[in-house]
Each structure stands twice: as structure tokens, then as C-alpha cells.
Amino acid sequence: MLENKTETSFLKELIAIDNSEANLQLRDSLAKADRENRFIVRAIILMVTLFIVSLAGLSYCALLVPQVFYNSTHLATKSLSVLGLASLIAQLEFFGYLFWHRFAVIRLHKECRHRALLLVQSRLRASLHLHRVGDSGRESGFTSASTTVQPPEQRLYKDRYERVAPDACRALKNSQET
């Protein structure tokens, strides 16, 4: 869960570089997905709690009040049984919704990576074009990222980016080689 949170925050920051309308909508979708995920997890916790309460109530009835089971229409046993069954059914539904929601978040992350790749490629092409135009007639002082010394913050973001968007890293390395 923590890895998903860091990946989401990294992707949000990555697409925040470009303030286009599509990227703003994508950031809003990621924020909405995060809120919905918290809501689903809280609902599952509530249903588990209700199930445990109903089991505790039925256990109390079975151990300390045995005459409750002689009368099958007793209000306590029926209500606790209905509460336990309803919470189990709700848990199954919420778990199904959680899995469906996770696949939707994966699609959003994929779209974020795609947009980040397009953004990085366009910026790289623009900087390479400006660099070549500015250095025409003399030797280029361009050095690759592997030969320069980077501050720790840049290395951290580079490592995260390589883990989150390996296609973009390959495209950057290929464009630097040419």
C-alpha cells in the first residue's frame, strides 16, 4: 500500500510539470481514486468490526444464556445472525469493488506514465534541438547523465522514475545516444 502511495505521488508530481487541461484532469482523477480507495478500506474495516461484534454477541448468547437457543425466534439470535450475515455479504462486495478499483487505478497509472513519457520526450527533443542550434560550429559540451555527478535528490528521482516508467528511461537513453 505504501509503495502504491509513493508511486501515485511521484506520478502526480511528474505530470504536474505540464499544466495542460488533460494533465489537470488526470491529477484530479488520481486524487479522486485515492479518496475512493480510503473510503473502501474504511468500509471494509467497518464491516469486519460489525462481523466481530455479531460473533461476540452470538458467543455470549451461546455461553452465558443457553436458553436463547431453545427459542429459535429469540430477537437477540436473529438480529445478531442477520448482522453477521449482512456484514459478510457487504465485505465480499467491498472486496470485489476494491479489486475493480485497483485495476482502474492501474489504468490511471499507465496513462500517467504514458503522458510523462510524452512530456519528457518532447522536452528532451526541444532541449537537444536548442543545444545543437546553440553549439553549431563548435564541439558540443553535452555530457550524458551517467558521466555527470548528480546531487542525491536527482538520483532519488531518477531511481524512482526508472522504477515507475522504464519505457521513458529507455527512450531517454536511446535519444542521448543519437
Secondary structure, 3 states (H helix, E strand, C coil): CHHHHHHHHHHHHHHCCCCCHHHHHHHHHHHHHHHHHHHHHHHHHHHHHHHHHHHHHHHHHHHHCHHHCCCCCCHHHHHHHHHHHHHHHHHHHHHHHHHHHHHHHHHHHHHHHHHHHHHHHHHHHHHHHHHHHHCCCCCCCCCCCCCCCCCHHHHHHHHHHHHHCHHHHHHHHHHHHC
